[in-house]
Amino acid sequence: MQTFTIRDLQDNTGGIIREAESGRLSVVTKHGQPIFVAVPFDDQVRG
């Protein structure tokens, strides 16, 4: 699982998208605290 900061999200959105496309979860943090998890959208998420 990759960790990105809010700044990374702003500066490198493509990296987070590539992580999701590879099937990996990513945690986004703000001031060192986890804010949310980016989850790849796949058949398991669709339900």
C-alpha positions as semicolon CSV with decimal commas, in nm:
position;residue;x (nm);y (nm);z (nm)
1;M;0,000;0,000;0,000
2;Q;0,142;0,335;-0,109
3;T;0,104;0,646;0,107
4;F;0,054;0,989;-0,048
5;T;0,016;1,329;0,112
6;I;-0,245;1,584;0,012
7;R;0,036;1,769;-0,169
8;D;0,126;1,449;-0,358
9;L;-0,239;1,416;-0,456
10;Q;-0,232;1,766;-0,602
11;D;0,108;1,728;-0,770
12;N;0,096;1,362;-0,877
13;T;-0,263;1,253;-0,932
14;G;-0,142;1,026;-1,212
15;G;0,069;0,824;-0,967
16;I;-0,230;0,750;-0,749
17;I;-0,434;0,655;-1,055
18;R;-0,157;0,419;-1,171
19;E;-0,149;0,256;-0,826
20;A;-0,525;0,196;-0,845
21;E;-0,501;0,062;-1,199
22;S;-0,241;-0,184;-1,070
23;G;-0,490;-0,302;-0,807
24;R;-0,314;-0,137;-0,512
25;L;-0,472;0,058;-0,230
26;S;-0,332;0,402;-0,150
27;V;-0,361;0,597;0,175
28;V;-0,377;0,976;0,155
29;T;-0,255;1,169;0,458
30;K;-0,280;1,526;0,583
31;H;-0,030;1,647;0,840
32;G;0,080;1,286;0,888
33;Q;-0,269;1,158;0,968
34;P;-0,458;0,921;0,734
35;I;-0,752;1,094;0,568
36;F;-0,881;0,837;0,320
37;V;-0,797;0,523;0,128
38;A;-0,811;0,516;-0,252
39;V;-0,954;0,176;-0,345
40;P;-0,932;0,030;-0,696
41;F;-1,277;0,000;-0,851
42;D;-1,319;-0,362;-0,958
43;D;-1,581;-0,637;-0,962
44;Q;-1,541;-0,691;-0,588
45;V;-1,628;-0,326;-0,517
46;R;-1,920;-0,333;-0,759
47;G;-2,080;-0,600;-0,544
